[in-house]
Amino acid sequence: MFTYIVKVVTGDSLTAGTFTSISIVLVGSRGESSKHQLDNLGRDFYPGAVGNYDVSSDMDLGDLLLVRLYKEPFLILPADSWHCSYVTVTCPKGELYQFPCYHWITGFVTLEVHEGKGIILSGDTNPILRKQRCSELERKRAMHQWKIYAEGSPHCIKEDNENNLPGDAQYSWIKKSSFDFTLASTGMEVKFKGFLDCKESWTDLNDINRIFCCKRTPMSELVSQKWKEDKFFGYQFLNGTNPVMIQKCFRIPDNFPVTDHMVAASLGSSTNLHKELQNGNIFLADYKILEGIPANTINGEKQYIAAPLCLLWKSQQDRIIPIAIQLGQTPGEQCPIFLPNDSDWDWTLAKIWVRNSEFNFHQVVTHLLHTHLFAEVFNIATTRHLPMGHPVYKLLIPHIRYTLEINVLARGNLIGPGGLFDQAVVTGNGGVPVLLKKGMERLDYGSLCLPDDIQARGVESIPHYFYRDDGMKIWSAVERFVSDIVRYYYESDETVQTDPELQAWVAEIFKEGFLERKTSGIPSFLETKAELIKYLTMVIFTCSAQHAAVNSGQFDFYSWMPNGPASMRKPPPTAKNTATFQNVLDTLPQVNSTATIMITAWLLSNEPEDKRPLGTYPEEHFTEEIPRKCMEGFKGDLSEISKQIKERNENLELTYLYLDPEVIENSVSI
C-alpha cells in the first residue's frame, strides 16, 4: 500500500467555497489511484481552506502527471461554484508535485489539472497528457466561441451578458461590488444635482466644476487652468490620453497649404518653416480617419465632426506648440487655416475642434481598438488554444484577467445602442463601427510595438515625451522577462516552429483578431524564438502598460469638458473673425451630455478593487525554480522603473503618472 499526502487549497475570495462533495484521483505514469472522497468531517472547502488528506494506492503510481477532481452533489444541496487554487501531492518517497489550478469549477463536473511544470507538446509527450490537453481545450472552446461584433473589426466573445460568461472570466465579488458602487454613487450625485436632466447650454464654464465637488485630481485642476495655453495643448500630444498621434513632418501636405508667411510670427525672425522642416522640428497630427464618419444626434440635435490637420513646432524652449490648424481635409475659402495670431476665440475654437477629434480618435481607435478589443482577442485565443500546462498560458494568464467582462459591459452599456456613446459622443453607436473598420485598415504590427511605433512616427528625440521614455523602459523590462521565459522552455527555433498549440494560437489571433490582413505585417506563424519574444512582449505590453497609458488619465484630461469635448453642436467655422465666447458655448456639449462623459471618465479612470499591478503574480502558475526567479527579476526591474519615475515627477508641475508600474494594472479590466 502506498500513501500519498494531498493538500487542497481553496481560494480566499468570499464566494470561493463550496458545499458540494469533492473527490480526487491521482494519475501517474504507471497508473492511477482509486477515487478518494476528500472529507475530514465538517465543511472542508470554505474560503481560504487548506485541507490535508491521505490517499492510498495499491501501486506506485510513478511520476504524477495530473490530478482528477470530481465535484459532485452532496445531499440535496444545489450546485454551486468552487474556486480551487492548487493541489500538492507528496509521494511516499517524499517527492513533491504541484498542480496549479486557480480555476472556478461550476456545477457538477470533473476537472483534470496538469502537473505544474510547463510542457510543450513534442514527440515524447506522455499520451495521458496529450489526451488531457486535448480534452481541456475542447471544453474551453465550447465555452469560448467567436462572433462578429462589427464588420471589419476584431471578433469577440459570443456572449452579450456578463453574468453568462465562464466563472474565470467574471469579475470577483469584490471587484464587481466596487465597480457597481462607484457607478451608482457617482451617477446618483450628478443626478441629484440635476445635471443629468439639464439639456441647456453652459452659460459659465466655471459651472462645470459644480458637477463634482470632491472628485478632482491635481492634474484635473491644472487642466482647467491651462487648457487654453498653446504649450499645454502641445504637451497633451506627448503625455495626454492619446500620446500616439503626433508624427514628424518632413513635407507640408498638399492639402494643408501652410506658408512661411503664415507661421512667421510663431517661429520668430531667426528661422523659417523650411529650415524647421529640415531640422526635424515640425510635427503633424492628421485626423483624416475621421472624414466621413457619421455624426450622432444628441438631445434631438444634430452633432458635427471634423477631420482637422494640426501643425506643431518644437520651439527653441523645447516645447511642442501648435502653429497652424485646418479643420478639414480640403483646403479653400470655406476651410481657412487658423493661426495663433488670429483672434483669441477663433484660435481657441480651432484648438477645441482638434481636441474633439482627439477625444473621438482616442476613445475608438487608440483605446477601444488597440487595447480592449485586441486584449479580448488575446484572451479568447489563449483560452481556446493553450492548455493550463503550456508555458505561454502560464505567462499570459495574469494579463488577460477580467478582460471579457469589461468588454461585454462596454458593448452593452458604452458603445451599444442607447449606451453612453449614443447619449453623449458624436460618433455614437452608428459611428463607432465605421471608425473601428477604418482603424483596422490602417493598423499594422509596428503600431502595436512601442519601439517600432516611436521610430515610424519619427519621435525618438522629442524632449519631455514621458510616455515614450517610461514606455520604453517598461517595454524593455517586459522583453527581458519574456526572453528569459522563452529561452528556458524553447531550446531552438525549431521548437517554436513545431509547437502545434502555440502556432494554432498565433494563427487564430491572425484570423479572428487581425482578419487575415497580410499587409498589416501581423505574423500568422512564428519562425524563431526572437519572433516569439517580440510577439509576447507586444501582447503583455498592450494588455497592461499601453492600456494604462490611454485609459488612466481620462478624468484628468476630460473632466474639464472644453479640453476634450465628446461632441460639437455647431459645424466647424468656415471663416475667420466669427468666433465669440457665446459661439463657443453654443458649440460645446450641453450640460447633461457633459455630465454623462464626466461620470464615465471617473469610472474608467479608477480601477475597482481587487487590483493587481504589473508584475504582481499571486497565483503561482509557474512551479519551476528558474521561471520563478525570472518573475522576481521582472519585479525588481519594475521597482527600479517606478523609483525613477517618482524621482522625475518630483521636479515637474505636470507630472506623468500613468506608466508608473505601481499603478499599471496587469490586464485590461476596466
C-alpha positions as CSV (number, residue, x, y, z in Angstrom):
1,M,0.0,0.0,0.0
2,F,1.3,3.4,-1.0
3,T,0.1,6.6,0.8
4,Y,0.1,10.0,-0.9
5,I,-0.4,13.2,1.2
6,V,-2.7,15.5,-0.7
7,K,-3.2,19.2,0.1
8,V,-6.1,21.1,-1.5
9,V,-6.3,24.9,-1.2
10,T,-9.5,26.8,-1.8
11,G,-9.4,30.4,-3.0
12,D,-9.8,33.1,-0.4
13,S,-12.5,35.2,-2.0
14,L,-15.8,35.5,-0.3
15,T,-17.6,33.1,-2.7
16,A,-14.8,30.7,-3.3
17,G,-16.0,27.9,-1.1
18,T,-18.4,25.0,-1.9
19,F,-20.8,22.7,-0.1
20,T,-20.6,20.0,-2.7
21,S,-18.6,16.8,-2.5
22,I,-15.1,16.8,-3.8
23,S,-13.2,13.6,-4.7
24,I,-9.8,13.1,-6.3
25,V,-7.9,10.6,-8.4
26,L,-4.1,10.7,-8.8
27,V,-2.9,9.9,-12.3
28,G,0.7,8.8,-12.8
29,S,2.9,7.3,-15.5
30,R,2.3,3.8,-14.1
31,G,-1.4,4.0,-13.4
32,E,-3.9,5.9,-11.3
33,S,-5.3,5.7,-7.8
34,S,-8.9,4.8,-6.9
35,K,-11.3,7.6,-6.4
36,H,-11.0,9.1,-3.0
37,Q,-13.5,11.5,-1.3
38,L,-11.8,14.5,0.4
39,D,-13.6,14.6,3.7
40,N,-12.2,15.5,7.1
41,L,-15.7,15.9,8.6
42,G,-17.3,19.3,8.7
43,R,-17.1,21.7,5.8
44,D,-13.8,21.1,4.1
45,F,-13.9,23.7,1.3
46,Y,-14.7,27.1,2.9
47,P,-13.0,30.2,1.5
48,G,-9.3,30.1,2.2
49,A,-9.4,26.5,3.4
50,V,-6.3,24.3,3.3
51,G,-7.2,20.6,3.6
52,N,-4.8,17.7,4.0
53,Y,-5.7,14.2,3.1
54,D,-4.2,10.7,2.9
55,V,-4.9,9.0,-0.4
56,S,-3.9,5.3,-0.7
57,S,-3.0,3.4,-3.8
58,D,-2.3,-0.3,-4.3
59,M,0.6,0.5,-6.5
60,D,3.4,3.0,-7.0
61,L,1.9,5.5,-9.5
62,G,5.3,6.6,-10.8
63,D,5.7,10.2,-11.9
64,L,2.5,12.1,-11.2
65,L,1.0,13.6,-14.4
66,L,-2.3,15.1,-13.3
67,V,-5.0,15.0,-10.7
68,R,-8.6,14.5,-11.5
69,L,-11.1,16.4,-9.3
70,Y,-14.7,15.4,-9.1
71,K,-17.3,18.0,-8.0
72,E,-20.5,16.1,-7.2
73,P,-23.8,16.5,-5.3
74,F,-23.9,16.5,-1.6
75,L,-27.3,15.6,-0.1
76,I,-29.9,17.8,-1.6
77,L,-27.8,20.9,-1.8
78,P,-27.8,22.8,-5.2
79,A,-24.9,23.0,-7.5
80,D,-22.5,25.9,-6.8
81,S,-19.1,27.2,-7.8
82,W,-15.8,26.3,-6.2
83,H,-12.5,28.1,-6.7
84,C,-9.7,25.7,-6.4
85,S,-6.3,27.4,-6.0
86,Y,-4.0,24.5,-6.2
87,V,-3.3,20.9,-5.2
88,T,0.0,19.5,-4.0
89,V,0.8,15.8,-3.6
90,T,3.7,14.4,-1.5
91,C,4.6,10.9,-2.7
92,P,5.6,8.0,-0.4
93,K,9.3,8.7,-1.1
94,G,9.0,12.4,-0.4
95,E,8.8,13.9,-3.9
96,L,6.5,16.9,-4.1
97,Y,4.3,17.5,-7.1
98,Q,2.4,20.8,-7.6
99,F,-0.8,21.2,-9.6
100,P,-1.7,24.9,-10.0
101,C,-5.4,25.3,-10.8
102,Y,-6.7,28.8,-10.0
103,H,-9.9,27.9,-11.7
104,W,-13.7,28.2,-11.0
105,I,-15.3,24.8,-11.1
106,T,-19.0,25.3,-11.7
107,G,-21.8,22.8,-11.3
108,F,-21.2,19.0,-11.0
109,V,-18.2,18.3,-13.2
110,T,-14.9,16.6,-13.4
111,L,-11.7,18.6,-14.0
112,E,-8.2,17.3,-14.7
113,V,-5.3,19.5,-13.6
114,H,-1.9,19.2,-15.2
115,E,1.2,18.9,-13.1
116,G,2.8,22.3,-12.7
117,K,5.9,22.0,-15.0
118,G,5.4,23.9,-18.2
119,I,5.3,21.4,-21.1
120,I,5.4,22.0,-24.9
121,L,4.0,19.1,-26.9
122,S,6.6,17.0,-28.6
123,G,7.0,13.5,-29.9
124,D,7.8,12.1,-26.5
125,T,5.0,13.7,-24.6
126,N,3.1,11.2,-22.5
127,P,-0.1,10.1,-24.2
128,I,-2.1,10.7,-21.0
129,L,-1.0,14.4,-21.0
130,R,-1.8,14.6,-24.7
131,K,-5.3,13.3,-24.1
132,Q,-5.8,15.6,-21.1
133,R,-4.7,18.7,-23.0
134,C,-7.0,17.9,-25.9
135,S,-9.9,17.3,-23.6
136,E,-9.3,20.6,-21.7
137,L,-9.1,22.6,-24.9
138,E,-12.3,21.0,-26.3
139,R,-14.1,22.0,-23.1
140,K,-12.8,25.6,-23.1
141,R,-13.5,26.1,-26.8
142,A,-17.2,25.1,-26.2
143,M,-17.4,27.9,-23.7
144,H,-15.4,30.5,-25.6
145,Q,-16.8,30.9,-29.1
146,W,-16.3,33.8,-31.5
147,K,-18.8,36.2,-33.0
148,I,-18.6,39.2,-35.3
149,Y,-19.2,42.5,-33.4
150,A,-18.9,44.9,-36.3
151,E,-17.9,44.3,-39.9
152,G,-14.1,44.9,-40.3
153,S,-13.4,45.0,-36.6
154,P,-11.8,42.2,-34.4
155,H,-14.1,39.4,-33.5
156,C,-15.2,39.0,-29.9
157,I,-16.7,36.6,-27.4
158,K,-20.1,35.1,-28.3
159,E,-21.9,36.4,-25.2
160,D,-23.9,39.5,-24.6
161,N,-24.5,39.1,-20.8
162,E,-21.5,39.3,-18.5
163,N,-23.4,37.0,-16.0
164,N,-23.3,34.2,-18.5
165,L,-19.6,34.3,-19.0
166,P,-17.5,31.4,-17.7
167,G,-16.7,31.8,-14.0
168,D,-13.0,32.5,-14.7
169,A,-13.9,35.4,-17.0
170,Q,-16.2,37.2,-14.5
171,Y,-15.3,39.9,-12.0
172,S,-14.6,38.7,-8.5
173,W,-17.3,39.6,-6.0
174,I,-15.2,42.5,-4.5
175,K,-14.4,43.9,-7.9
176,K,-17.9,43.8,-9.1
177,S,-19.2,45.4,-5.9
178,S,-16.6,48.1,-6.1
179,F,-17.4,48.8,-9.8
180,D,-21.1,48.9,-9.2
181,F,-20.8,51.2,-6.2
182,T,-18.6,53.7,-8.0
183,L,-21.0,53.8,-10.9
184,A,-24.1,54.1,-8.7
185,S,-22.7,56.7,-6.3
186,T,-21.2,58.9,-9.0
187,G,-24.4,58.8,-11.1
188,M,-26.6,59.5,-8.1
189,E,-24.6,62.5,-7.1
190,V,-24.8,64.1,-10.6
191,K,-28.5,63.1,-10.9
192,F,-29.4,64.6,-7.5
193,K,-27.8,67.9,-8.6
194,G,-29.9,67.9,-11.7
195,F,-27.1,67.9,-14.3
196,L,-28.3,64.7,-16.0
197,D,-31.7,66.2,-16.7
198,C,-30.5,69.6,-18.0
199,K,-30.4,69.9,-21.8
200,E,-29.4,73.5,-21.8
201,S,-26.1,75.0,-22.9
202,W,-23.5,76.1,-20.4
203,T,-23.6,79.8,-19.6
204,D,-20.5,79.9,-17.5
205,L,-17.7,77.3,-18.0
206,N,-16.8,77.6,-14.3
207,D,-20.1,75.8,-13.5
208,I,-18.5,72.6,-14.9
209,N,-16.7,72.3,-11.6
210,R,-20.1,72.0,-9.8
211,I,-20.8,68.6,-11.4
212,F,-18.3,67.0,-8.9
213,C,-17.4,68.8,-5.7
214,C,-14.9,66.2,-4.4
215,K,-14.0,64.1,-7.3
216,R,-11.0,66.1,-8.6
217,T,-7.3,65.3,-9.0
218,P,-4.2,67.6,-9.1
219,M,-4.0,67.1,-12.8
220,S,-7.6,67.8,-13.5
221,E,-7.2,71.1,-11.6
222,L,-4.2,72.1,-13.7
223,V,-6.1,71.2,-16.9
224,S,-8.9,73.5,-16.0
225,Q,-6.4,76.3,-15.5
226,K,-4.1,75.6,-18.5
227,W,-6.4,74.3,-21.2
228,K,-6.2,77.5,-23.4
229,E,-2.4,77.6,-23.3
230,D,-0.7,76.6,-26.5
231,K,2.2,74.8,-24.8
232,F,-0.3,72.8,-22.7
233,F,-2.2,72.0,-25.9
234,G,1.0,70.7,-27.4
235,Y,2.0,68.9,-24.2
236,Q,-1.0,66.7,-24.5
237,F,0.1,65.2,-27.8
238,L,3.1,63.8,-25.8
239,N,1.7,63.0,-22.4
240,G,-2.1,63.2,-22.6
241,T,-4.6,60.4,-23.1
242,N,-3.7,59.9,-26.8
243,P,0.1,60.1,-26.9
244,V,0.4,58.2,-30.2
245,M,-0.9,60.7,-32.7
246,I,1.9,63.1,-33.3
247,Q,4.4,62.3,-36.1
248,K,7.4,64.1,-37.6
249,C,6.6,66.2,-40.7
250,F,9.2,66.2,-43.4
251,R,7.0,67.9,-46.0
252,I,3.9,70.0,-45.6
253,P,0.9,68.0,-47.1
254,D,-0.5,69.3,-50.4
255,N,-3.9,69.6,-48.8
256,F,-2.6,71.8,-45.9
257,P,-1.1,74.8,-47.7
258,V,0.7,76.4,-44.8
259,T,3.2,79.1,-45.9
260,D,6.3,80.7,-44.3
261,H,4.4,83.9,-44.0
262,M,1.5,82.3,-42.1
263,V,3.8,80.9,-39.3
264,A,6.5,83.6,-39.2
265,A,5.0,85.2,-36.1
266,S,5.1,81.8,-34.3
267,L,8.6,80.8,-35.4
268,G,10.3,84.2,-34.9
269,S,12.8,86.0,-37.1
270,S,15.7,83.7,-36.6
271,T,14.2,80.8,-38.6
272,N,11.5,79.8,-41.1
273,L,9.3,76.9,-41.9
274,H,11.7,75.4,-44.5
275,K,14.6,75.4,-42.0
276,E,12.5,73.9,-39.3
277,L,11.3,71.1,-41.6
278,Q,14.9,70.4,-42.5
279,N,15.9,70.4,-38.8
280,G,13.2,67.9,-37.9
281,N,11.3,70.3,-35.7
282,I,7.9,70.3,-37.4
283,F,5.3,67.7,-36.4
284,L,1.8,66.9,-37.7
285,A,-1.4,65.5,-36.3
286,D,-3.7,64.4,-39.1
287,Y,-7.2,63.3,-38.4
288,K,-8.2,62.2,-41.9
289,I,-9.5,59.0,-40.5
290,L,-12.5,60.9,-39.1
291,E,-13.6,62.1,-42.5
292,G,-16.9,60.7,-43.5
293,I,-17.7,59.2,-40.0
294,P,-21.5,59.5,-39.4
295,A,-22.4,62.1,-36.8
296,N,-24.7,61.4,-33.9
297,T,-27.9,63.2,-32.8
298,I,-27.9,64.1,-29.1
299,N,-30.9,65.5,-27.3
300,G,-32.7,65.7,-30.6
301,E,-30.0,68.0,-32.0
302,K,-27.7,67.1,-34.9
303,Q,-24.0,66.9,-34.0
304,Y,-20.8,67.6,-36.1
305,I,-17.4,66.0,-36.5
306,A,-14.3,67.4,-38.2
307,A,-11.2,65.9,-39.7
308,P,-8.6,68.5,-38.9
309,L,-4.9,68.8,-39.6
310,C,-2.7,70.4,-36.9
311,L,0.9,71.6,-37.5
312,L,3.2,71.7,-34.4
313,W,6.6,73.1,-33.8
314,K,9.3,72.1,-31.3
315,S,10.2,75.6,-30.1
316,Q,13.6,76.8,-29.1
317,Q,12.5,76.2,-25.5
318,D,11.9,72.5,-26.4
319,R,8.1,72.8,-26.2
320,I,5.7,71.4,-28.7
321,I,3.3,74.2,-29.7
322,P,0.6,74.5,-32.4
323,I,1.3,76.9,-35.3
324,A,-1.5,76.1,-37.7
325,I,-4.8,74.3,-37.7
326,Q,-7.1,73.5,-40.7
327,L,-10.4,72.0,-39.7
328,G,-11.0,69.9,-42.9
329,Q,-9.1,67.9,-45.4
330,T,-10.0,70.0,-48.4
331,P,-8.4,73.5,-48.3
332,G,-10.2,76.5,-49.7
333,E,-12.1,79.7,-48.8
334,Q,-14.6,77.6,-46.7
335,C,-11.8,75.9,-44.9
336,P,-9.4,78.5,-43.6
337,I,-6.1,77.9,-41.8
338,F,-6.3,79.2,-38.2
339,L,-3.2,80.6,-36.6
340,P,-2.1,81.6,-33.1
341,N,-2.2,85.3,-34.0
342,D,-5.9,85.1,-35.0
343,S,-8.4,86.5,-32.6
344,D,-8.4,84.7,-29.2
345,W,-11.7,82.9,-29.7
346,D,-11.0,82.0,-33.3
347,W,-7.8,80.2,-32.3
348,T,-9.4,78.8,-29.1
349,L,-12.3,77.3,-31.1
350,A,-9.9,75.8,-33.6
351,K,-8.0,74.1,-30.8
352,I,-11.2,72.9,-29.3
353,W,-12.1,71.2,-32.6
354,V,-8.8,69.4,-32.6
355,R,-9.4,68.3,-29.0
356,N,-12.8,67.0,-30.0
357,S,-11.1,65.0,-32.8
358,E,-8.5,63.8,-30.3
359,F,-11.3,62.6,-28.0
360,N,-13.0,60.5,-30.7
361,F,-9.9,59.1,-32.2
362,H,-8.6,58.2,-28.8
363,Q,-11.7,56.6,-27.5
364,V,-12.5,54.4,-30.5
365,V,-9.1,53.7,-32.1
366,T,-6.3,54.1,-29.5
367,H,-8.3,52.9,-26.5
368,L,-11.1,50.6,-27.7
369,L,-9.5,49.0,-30.7
370,H,-5.8,48.9,-29.9
371,T,-6.2,47.8,-26.3
372,H,-9.6,46.5,-25.3
373,L,-10.6,44.6,-28.5
374,F,-7.1,43.1,-29.1
375,A,-6.8,42.2,-25.4
376,E,-10.1,40.3,-25.8
377,V,-8.7,38.5,-28.9
378,F,-5.6,37.5,-27.0
379,N,-7.8,36.3,-24.1
380,I,-10.1,34.1,-26.2
381,A,-7.3,32.6,-28.4
382,T,-5.2,31.9,-25.3
383,T,-8.1,30.1,-23.6
384,R,-9.0,28.1,-26.8
385,H,-5.6,27.0,-27.8
386,L,-3.2,27.0,-24.8
387,P,-3.9,24.5,-22.1
388,M,-3.0,25.3,-18.5
389,G,0.2,23.3,-18.7
390,H,1.6,25.4,-21.6
391,P,4.3,27.9,-20.5
392,V,2.8,30.6,-22.7
393,Y,-0.5,30.2,-21.0
394,K,1.2,30.5,-17.6
395,L,2.9,33.6,-18.8
396,L,-0.2,35.3,-20.2
397,I,-3.0,34.3,-17.9
398,P,-2.4,37.2,-15.5
399,H,-2.5,39.7,-18.4
400,I,-6.0,38.7,-19.7
401,R,-7.7,38.7,-16.3
402,Y,-11.3,40.1,-16.4
403,T,-11.0,41.5,-19.9
404,L,-14.0,39.6,-21.2
405,E,-16.3,41.0,-18.5
406,I,-15.3,44.7,-19.1
407,N,-15.6,44.3,-22.8
408,V,-19.1,42.7,-22.7
409,L,-20.1,45.5,-20.4
410,A,-18.7,48.1,-22.8
411,R,-20.5,46.6,-25.8
412,G,-23.8,46.7,-23.8
413,N,-23.6,49.9,-21.9
414,L,-21.0,52.1,-23.5
415,I,-20.9,51.7,-27.3
416,G,-24.0,49.7,-27.8
417,P,-27.5,51.0,-28.9
418,G,-28.7,53.5,-26.3
419,G,-25.4,53.4,-24.5
420,L,-23.3,56.3,-23.2
421,F,-21.8,56.9,-26.7
422,D,-25.3,57.3,-28.1
423,Q,-26.1,59.7,-25.3
424,A,-23.1,61.9,-25.3
425,V,-20.5,61.2,-28.1
426,V,-20.6,62.5,-31.7
427,T,-19.5,59.1,-33.1
428,G,-22.3,57.3,-31.3
429,N,-23.4,53.8,-31.9
430,G,-23.6,54.4,-35.6
431,G,-20.2,56.0,-36.0
432,V,-18.1,53.6,-33.8
433,P,-18.3,50.6,-36.2
434,V,-17.3,52.7,-39.1
435,L,-14.4,54.2,-37.3
436,L,-13.3,50.8,-36.0
437,K,-13.2,49.5,-39.5
438,K,-11.1,52.4,-40.7
439,G,-8.8,52.0,-37.8
440,M,-8.3,48.4,-38.7
441,E,-7.5,49.3,-42.3
442,R,-4.6,51.5,-41.2
443,L,-3.3,49.3,-38.4
444,D,0.0,47.5,-38.7
445,Y,2.1,45.3,-36.4
446,G,4.5,48.1,-35.7
447,S,1.8,50.4,-34.3
448,L,1.3,47.8,-31.5
449,C,5.1,47.5,-30.8
450,L,6.2,50.6,-29.0
451,P,9.8,50.8,-30.3
452,D,8.6,50.4,-33.9
453,D,5.9,52.9,-33.4
454,I,8.2,55.5,-32.0
455,Q,10.6,55.1,-34.9
456,A,7.9,55.1,-37.5
457,R,6.5,58.4,-36.3
458,G,9.9,59.9,-36.0
459,V,9.6,61.0,-32.4
460,E,12.7,59.4,-30.9
461,S,14.2,62.7,-29.9
462,I,11.3,64.9,-28.8
463,P,12.1,66.3,-25.3
464,H,9.7,65.8,-22.4
465,Y,8.0,62.8,-24.0
466,F,7.4,60.9,-20.8
467,Y,5.0,58.4,-22.4
468,R,7.8,57.3,-24.8
469,D,10.5,57.4,-22.1
470,D,8.6,55.4,-19.4
471,G,7.0,53.1,-22.0
472,M,10.4,52.1,-23.5
473,K,11.7,51.2,-20.1
474,I,8.7,49.0,-19.4
475,W,8.8,47.5,-22.9
476,S,12.5,46.6,-22.3
477,A,11.7,45.1,-18.9
478,V,8.8,43.0,-20.3
479,E,11.0,41.9,-23.2
480,R,13.8,40.8,-20.8
481,F,11.3,38.8,-18.7
482,V,9.7,37.2,-21.8
483,S,13.1,36.4,-23.2
484,D,14.1,34.5,-20.1
485,I,10.9,32.5,-20.1
486,V,11.0,31.7,-23.8
487,R,14.7,30.6,-23.7
488,Y,14.0,28.4,-20.7
489,Y,11.2,26.5,-22.4
490,Y,12.2,26.7,-26.1
491,E,15.6,25.2,-26.9
492,S,15.7,26.3,-30.5
493,D,13.8,28.0,-33.3
494,E,12.6,24.6,-34.4
495,T,11.0,24.1,-31.1
496,V,8.9,27.2,-31.7
497,Q,8.0,26.1,-35.3
498,T,6.9,22.6,-34.2
499,D,4.8,23.7,-31.2
500,P,1.3,22.9,-32.5
501,E,-0.6,24.7,-29.7
502,L,1.5,27.9,-30.0
503,Q,1.1,28.0,-33.7
504,A,-2.6,27.4,-33.6
505,W,-2.8,30.3,-31.1
506,V,-1.0,32.7,-33.3
507,A,-3.0,31.6,-36.4
508,E,-6.3,32.2,-34.6
509,I,-5.2,35.7,-33.4
510,F,-4.3,36.5,-37.1
511,K,-7.6,35.2,-38.3
512,E,-10.1,36.4,-35.7
513,G,-8.3,39.5,-34.5
514,F,-6.4,40.8,-37.5
515,L,-8.9,39.4,-40.0
516,E,-6.1,37.7,-42.1
517,R,-4.8,41.0,-43.3
518,K,-1.3,40.0,-44.6
519,T,-0.5,43.7,-45.4
520,S,-0.6,44.5,-41.7
521,G,2.6,42.6,-41.1
522,I,1.0,40.7,-38.2
523,P,2.5,37.2,-38.0
524,S,0.3,34.2,-38.7
525,F,3.2,31.8,-38.0
526,L,6.2,32.2,-35.8
527,E,9.6,31.0,-37.2
528,T,12.0,31.9,-34.4
529,K,12.4,32.5,-30.7
530,A,13.1,36.2,-31.5
531,E,9.8,36.5,-33.2
532,L,8.0,34.8,-30.3
533,I,9.7,37.1,-27.8
534,K,8.6,40.2,-29.7
535,Y,5.1,38.9,-30.1
536,L,4.6,38.0,-26.5
537,T,6.1,41.3,-25.4
538,M,3.6,43.1,-27.6
539,V,0.7,41.1,-26.1
540,I,1.7,41.8,-22.5
541,F,2.6,45.5,-23.1
542,T,-0.8,46.0,-24.9
543,C,-2.8,44.4,-22.1
544,S,-1.0,46.3,-19.3
545,A,1.1,49.4,-19.9
546,Q,-0.4,50.6,-23.2
547,H,-3.9,50.3,-21.7
548,A,-2.8,52.2,-18.6
549,A,-1.3,55.0,-20.8
550,V,-4.5,55.6,-22.7
551,N,-7.1,54.8,-20.0
552,S,-6.0,56.1,-16.6
553,G,-5.8,59.8,-17.5
554,Q,-9.3,60.1,-18.9
555,F,-10.7,62.0,-15.9
556,D,-7.6,64.1,-15.6
557,F,-7.8,65.5,-19.1
558,Y,-11.5,65.2,-20.0
559,S,-13.3,66.3,-16.8
560,W,-12.7,69.8,-17.9
561,M,-15.0,69.4,-20.9
562,P,-13.7,72.2,-23.2
563,N,-10.3,70.4,-23.2
564,G,-11.9,67.3,-24.7
565,P,-15.5,67.7,-25.8
566,A,-17.1,64.5,-26.8
567,S,-19.3,66.2,-29.4
568,M,-19.8,69.5,-31.1
569,R,-23.3,71.1,-31.7
570,K,-22.3,73.5,-34.5
571,P,-20.3,72.8,-37.7
572,P,-16.7,73.9,-37.9
573,P,-16.2,77.6,-38.7
574,T,-15.9,78.4,-42.4
575,A,-14.4,81.9,-41.9
576,K,-12.2,83.8,-39.6
577,N,-13.2,86.5,-37.2
578,T,-16.6,84.8,-36.5
579,A,-16.0,83.1,-33.1
580,T,-17.1,84.6,-29.9
581,F,-17.4,83.2,-26.4
582,Q,-21.1,82.7,-26.9
583,N,-20.4,80.9,-30.2
584,V,-18.1,78.6,-28.3
585,L,-20.8,77.9,-25.6
586,D,-23.3,77.1,-28.4
587,T,-20.9,74.7,-30.0
588,L,-19.8,72.8,-26.9
589,P,-21.9,69.9,-25.5
590,Q,-24.9,70.6,-23.4
591,V,-25.0,70.1,-19.6
592,N,-26.4,66.6,-19.5
593,S,-24.0,65.1,-22.1
594,T,-21.1,66.8,-20.3
595,A,-22.2,65.2,-17.0
596,T,-22.5,61.8,-18.7
597,I,-19.0,61.9,-20.0
598,M,-17.6,63.0,-16.6
599,I,-19.3,60.1,-14.9
600,T,-17.8,57.7,-17.4
601,A,-14.4,59.3,-17.3
602,W,-14.3,59.0,-13.5
603,L,-15.5,55.4,-13.6
604,L,-12.9,54.3,-16.2
605,S,-10.0,56.2,-14.6
606,N,-10.5,54.4,-11.3
607,E,-9.6,50.7,-11.3
608,P,-12.1,48.9,-9.0
609,E,-10.8,46.9,-6.0
610,D,-9.1,43.6,-6.5
611,K,-6.2,45.3,-8.2
612,R,-3.0,43.6,-9.5
613,P,-0.3,46.0,-10.5
614,L,2.1,45.0,-13.3
615,G,4.3,42.1,-12.3
616,T,2.1,41.1,-9.3
617,Y,1.5,37.4,-9.7
618,P,-0.1,36.0,-6.5
619,E,-1.3,32.9,-8.5
620,E,1.7,30.7,-8.9
621,H,1.2,29.1,-12.3
622,F,4.9,28.6,-12.8
623,T,6.3,26.0,-10.4
624,E,9.9,25.6,-11.6
625,E,12.7,27.5,-9.9
626,I,14.1,29.3,-12.9
627,P,10.8,30.8,-14.2
628,R,10.1,31.9,-10.6
629,K,13.5,33.7,-10.4
630,C,12.7,35.3,-13.7
631,M,9.5,36.7,-12.2
632,E,11.4,38.1,-9.3
633,G,13.9,39.7,-11.7
634,F,11.0,41.3,-13.5
635,K,9.5,42.7,-10.3
636,G,12.9,44.2,-9.5
637,D,13.2,45.9,-12.9
638,L,9.7,47.4,-12.5
639,S,10.5,48.6,-9.0
640,E,13.5,50.4,-10.3
641,I,11.5,52.0,-13.1
642,S,8.9,53.1,-10.6
643,K,11.6,54.7,-8.4
644,Q,13.0,56.6,-11.4
645,I,9.5,57.9,-12.4
646,K,8.8,59.1,-8.9
647,E,12.1,60.9,-8.7
648,R,11.5,62.7,-12.1
649,N,8.0,63.7,-11.1
650,E,9.2,65.4,-8.0
651,N,10.6,68.2,-10.2
652,L,7.6,68.6,-12.5
653,E,4.5,70.7,-12.3
654,L,2.8,68.4,-14.9
655,T,3.6,65.0,-13.5
656,Y,3.3,61.9,-15.7
657,L,2.0,59.1,-13.5
658,Y,0.2,56.7,-15.9
659,L,3.2,54.4,-16.6
660,D,4.4,54.0,-13.1
661,P,4.4,50.2,-12.7
662,E,2.8,50.6,-9.3
663,V,-0.4,52.0,-11.0
664,I,-0.4,49.9,-14.2
665,E,-2.9,47.1,-14.0
666,N,-1.7,43.7,-15.2
667,S,-4.7,43.4,-17.6
668,V,-7.4,45.3,-19.3
669,S,-10.0,45.0,-16.6
670,I,-11.7,48.5,-16.6
